Amino acid sequence: MPVNVLFYAPQYRPNLSSMIRTAEFYGLDTVYIVDDNNLLLPLTHSKKARADMAHMARVWTAGAIEFVTINKIEDPNTFLQNYKGRKIATLVDDSAQFLSDFEFQEDDLIIFGSERDGLPENILPLIDQSIYLPTKGNTSCLNVAVTFGIVLNQAIGQ
């Protein structure tokens, strides 16, 4: 089942790299990213730093970066308003469904917020549905890259 994913303002390159690697593993050839934290930019603007960053991106993603198109979203509100499929966010709210009870549809856009802040308030009205993973232990949440893998496995497996 084709789904699309949007990474909204990830904060840490290792998490973004893991999510790109996981996306490619499951056959996604494109991901969308709102890069508010400039993770797609080299650490510095020197030629060597750009080369090192490209090398590190390949290493961190185990080469997956070579097979995934990253579409940077400059205006997330417009992008989400114009997106033709459902917009599904990973949130804990009163209307969220357990992931195991949720039925994904072709062309759903699954949105993952930043590690610290989640999704901004101005984006929430643009979301069609929210899903979450219920905790069974004492930890209240998972790493965003781990959550992404679990959600994508469920979406692809349906």
PECOR-V15274 format. One record per backbone hydrogen bond with DSSP energy under -1.0 kcal/mol. NH is the residue of the N-H (numbers start at 0). CO is the residue of the C=O. If there is no record, write none. Layout:
NH/CO + NH/CO
This chain:
3/107 + 5/109 + 6/31 + 7/111 + 8/33 + 15/11 + 16/12 + 17/13 + 18/14 + 19/15 + 20/16 + 21/17 + 22/18 + 23/19 + 24/20 + 25/21 + 26/23 + 27/22 + 30/68 + 31/4 + 32/70 + 33/6 + 37/34 + 49/45 + 50/46 + 51/47 + 52/48 + 53/49 + 54/50 + 55/51 + 56/52 + 57/53 + 58/54 + 59/55 + 60/56 + 61/58 + 62/57 + 63/60 + 65/62 + 66/63 + 68/28 + 70/30 + 72/32 + 78/74 + 79/75 + 80/76 + 81/77 + 87/108 + 88/128 + 89/110 + 90/88 + 90/130 + 95/92 + 96/129 + 98/131 + 100/97 + 101/98 + 106/1 + 107/104 + 108/85 + 109/3 + 110/87 + 111/5 + 113/117 + 117/113 + 122/119 + 125/122 + 126/123 + 127/86 + 128/86 + 130/88 + 131/96 + 146/142 + 147/143 + 148/144 + 149/145 + 150/146 + 151/147 + 152/148 + 153/149 + 154/150 + 155/151 + 156/152
